[in-house]
Amino acid sequence: MKYCLNSRKMNLMKTLFYPVLAAFTIVFFACGSPEQSSESTETTEEHSENDGHDHGAMESETADASVAPENASVFFVNLIDGEIVTSPFKVEMGVEGINVHPAGELIDGTGHHHILINEGATPAGVAVPADETHIHFGGGQTETELDLAPGVYNITLQFADGLHRSYGAGMSVSIEVEVEEAE
Protein backbone atom coordinates (compact mmCIF):
# COMPACT_ATOMS: atom_id res chain seq x y z
CA MET A 1 0.00 0.00 0.00
CA LYS A 2 2.87 2.33 0.75
CA TYR A 3 4.11 1.95 -2.83
CA CYS A 4 0.73 3.00 -4.27
CA LEU A 5 0.62 6.09 -2.10
CA ASN A 6 4.09 7.16 -3.24
CA SER A 7 3.15 6.38 -6.82
CA ARG A 8 0.05 8.59 -6.52
CA LYS A 9 2.12 11.41 -5.06
CA MET A 10 4.60 11.10 -7.91
CA ASN A 11 1.82 11.14 -10.50
CA LEU A 12 0.32 14.22 -8.85
CA MET A 13 3.72 15.91 -8.87
CA LYS A 14 4.23 15.08 -12.54
CA THR A 15 0.76 16.34 -13.37
CA LEU A 16 1.06 19.65 -11.50
CA PHE A 17 4.68 20.47 -10.77
CA TYR A 18 6.45 19.77 -14.05
CA PRO A 19 4.08 21.74 -16.31
CA VAL A 20 4.28 24.72 -13.94
CA LEU A 21 8.07 24.44 -13.81
CA ALA A 22 8.25 24.18 -17.60
CA ALA A 23 6.01 27.23 -18.08
CA PHE A 24 8.04 29.26 -15.58
CA THR A 25 11.30 28.24 -17.27
CA ILE A 26 10.02 29.19 -20.72
CA VAL A 27 8.79 32.60 -19.53
CA PHE A 28 11.96 33.24 -17.52
CA PHE A 29 14.34 32.49 -20.37
CA ALA A 30 12.19 33.99 -23.12
CA CYS A 31 11.79 37.31 -21.36
CA GLY A 32 15.26 37.38 -19.84
CA SER A 33 16.16 38.25 -16.30
CA PRO A 34 18.10 41.06 -14.66
CA GLU A 35 20.75 38.52 -13.69
CA GLN A 36 21.02 37.18 -17.25
CA SER A 37 24.52 37.44 -18.67
CA SER A 38 25.08 39.89 -21.47
CA GLU A 39 27.14 37.28 -23.29
CA SER A 40 25.43 35.15 -25.87
CA THR A 41 26.99 32.17 -27.56
CA GLU A 42 23.99 31.07 -29.59
CA THR A 43 24.18 30.40 -33.30
CA THR A 44 22.71 32.71 -35.89
CA GLU A 45 19.45 30.76 -36.24
CA GLU A 46 18.89 30.62 -32.49
CA HIS A 47 19.23 34.40 -32.10
CA SER A 48 16.49 35.25 -34.52
CA GLU A 49 14.06 32.54 -33.45
CA ASN A 50 14.41 32.59 -29.66
CA ASP A 51 14.61 36.16 -28.45
CA GLY A 52 11.35 35.83 -26.56
CA HIS A 53 8.75 37.88 -28.39
CA ASP A 54 6.62 37.98 -31.53
CA HIS A 55 8.32 40.00 -34.25
CA GLY A 56 5.24 39.90 -36.46
CA ALA A 57 3.15 41.61 -33.81
CA MET A 58 5.84 44.23 -33.32
CA GLU A 59 5.98 45.03 -37.01
CA SER A 60 2.29 45.89 -36.96
CA GLU A 61 2.66 48.47 -34.16
CA THR A 62 1.35 51.88 -35.17
CA ALA A 63 3.23 54.02 -32.65
CA ASP A 64 5.61 56.59 -34.07
CA ALA A 65 9.15 55.36 -34.58
CA SER A 66 11.64 56.26 -31.90
CA VAL A 67 14.37 58.75 -32.63
CA ALA A 68 17.91 58.26 -31.35
CA PRO A 69 19.66 61.16 -29.60
CA GLU A 70 21.83 63.23 -31.98
CA ASN A 71 25.09 62.25 -30.29
CA ALA A 72 24.33 58.50 -30.19
CA SER A 73 26.43 55.98 -32.12
CA VAL A 74 27.17 52.27 -32.31
CA PHE A 75 30.52 50.58 -32.86
CA PHE A 76 32.33 47.26 -32.83
CA VAL A 77 34.45 47.14 -29.70
CA ASN A 78 36.86 44.38 -30.71
CA LEU A 79 36.73 44.20 -34.52
CA ILE A 80 38.06 46.52 -37.19
CA ASP A 81 37.28 46.83 -40.88
CA GLY A 82 39.33 44.34 -42.92
CA GLU A 83 40.12 42.07 -39.97
CA ILE A 84 40.92 38.40 -40.60
CA VAL A 85 39.32 36.00 -38.11
CA THR A 86 38.67 32.28 -37.63
CA SER A 87 35.29 30.90 -36.60
CA PRO A 88 33.85 31.04 -34.13
CA PHE A 89 34.86 34.61 -33.34
CA LYS A 90 33.78 36.99 -30.63
CA VAL A 91 31.85 40.16 -31.47
CA GLU A 92 31.57 42.90 -28.86
CA MET A 93 28.94 45.54 -29.59
CA GLY A 94 29.23 49.06 -28.21
CA VAL A 95 26.94 52.06 -28.06
CA GLU A 96 27.31 55.66 -26.87
CA GLY A 97 24.69 58.30 -26.15
CA ILE A 98 21.82 55.81 -25.77
CA ASN A 99 21.16 52.94 -23.37
CA VAL A 100 20.90 49.23 -24.12
CA HIS A 101 17.56 47.78 -22.96
CA PRO A 102 15.83 44.48 -23.81
CA ALA A 103 13.21 44.47 -26.56
CA GLY A 104 9.50 44.38 -25.86
CA GLU A 105 8.64 47.90 -24.78
CA LEU A 106 9.32 51.40 -26.05
CA ILE A 107 11.44 53.44 -23.67
CA ASP A 108 12.88 56.72 -24.94
CA GLY A 109 16.66 56.75 -25.12
CA THR A 110 16.98 52.95 -25.26
CA GLY A 111 17.27 50.14 -27.76
CA HIS A 112 19.14 46.95 -28.51
CA HIS A 113 21.61 45.55 -31.03
CA HIS A 114 21.14 43.55 -34.23
CA ILE A 115 23.86 42.06 -36.41
CA LEU A 116 23.18 41.92 -40.13
CA ILE A 117 25.25 39.54 -42.23
CA ASN A 118 25.87 40.77 -45.80
CA GLU A 119 23.05 43.30 -45.40
CA GLY A 120 23.20 47.09 -45.22
CA ALA A 121 21.53 49.31 -42.65
CA THR A 122 17.79 48.93 -42.14
CA PRO A 123 15.93 52.18 -42.95
CA ALA A 124 14.78 54.24 -39.95
CA GLY A 125 11.41 53.18 -38.57
CA VAL A 126 11.42 49.80 -40.36
CA ALA A 127 11.41 46.68 -38.16
CA VAL A 128 14.59 44.66 -38.51
CA PRO A 129 13.59 41.26 -39.94
CA ALA A 130 14.25 38.11 -37.95
CA ASP A 131 16.01 35.56 -40.13
CA GLU A 132 19.37 33.88 -40.69
CA THR A 133 21.05 37.12 -41.81
CA HIS A 134 19.43 39.43 -39.23
CA ILE A 135 20.49 38.38 -35.73
CA HIS A 136 18.48 39.90 -32.89
CA PHE A 137 19.86 40.62 -29.43
CA GLY A 138 16.48 41.39 -27.87
CA GLY A 139 17.71 40.35 -24.45
CA GLY A 140 20.03 43.36 -24.36
CA GLN A 141 23.18 41.35 -25.09
CA THR A 142 26.33 43.27 -25.92
CA GLU A 143 28.53 40.40 -27.09
CA THR A 144 28.22 37.13 -28.93
CA GLU A 145 30.17 34.59 -30.95
CA LEU A 146 29.58 34.20 -34.67
CA ASP A 147 30.30 30.93 -36.42
CA LEU A 148 30.61 31.65 -40.14
CA ALA A 149 32.01 29.53 -42.96
CA PRO A 150 35.27 30.74 -44.52
CA GLY A 151 34.72 33.75 -46.77
CA VAL A 152 34.43 37.54 -46.82
CA TYR A 153 31.46 39.07 -44.98
CA ASN A 154 29.99 42.50 -44.56
CA ILE A 155 28.82 42.71 -40.94
CA THR A 156 26.50 45.56 -40.00
CA LEU A 157 25.73 46.49 -36.42
CA GLN A 158 22.23 48.03 -36.32
CA PHE A 159 20.62 49.58 -33.25
CA ALA A 160 16.82 49.56 -32.98
CA ASP A 161 14.09 50.51 -30.49
CA GLY A 162 12.17 48.18 -28.20
CA LEU A 163 9.94 47.09 -31.09
CA HIS A 164 12.94 46.28 -33.34
CA ARG A 165 12.33 49.39 -35.44
CA SER A 166 15.64 50.58 -36.81
CA TYR A 167 17.10 53.90 -35.75
CA GLY A 168 18.46 54.04 -39.34
CA ALA A 169 21.87 54.42 -40.94
CA GLY A 170 22.98 56.91 -38.28
CA MET A 171 22.79 54.15 -35.67
CA SER A 172 24.56 51.50 -37.73
CA VAL A 173 28.11 50.71 -38.70
CA SER A 174 29.43 48.18 -41.21
CA ILE A 175 32.77 46.42 -41.44
CA GLU A 176 34.18 43.72 -43.66
CA VAL A 177 35.78 40.66 -42.11
CA GLU A 178 37.45 37.70 -43.74
CA VAL A 179 36.82 34.36 -42.06
CA GLU A 180 39.70 31.95 -42.63
CA GLU A 181 39.64 28.22 -42.08
CA ALA A 182 41.00 27.30 -38.65
CA GLU A 183 44.35 25.53 -38.74
Secondary structure, DSSP 8 states (H G I E B T S, - for coil): -HHHHHHHHHHHHHHHHHHHHHHHHHHHHHH--TT--SEE---HHHHHH-SSS-HHHHHT--S------TT-EEEESS--TTEEEESSEEEEEEEESSEE--SSS--TTEEEEEEEES-----TTSB---BTTEEE-TT---EEEE---SEEEEEEEEEE-TT-BB--GGGEEEEEEEEE---
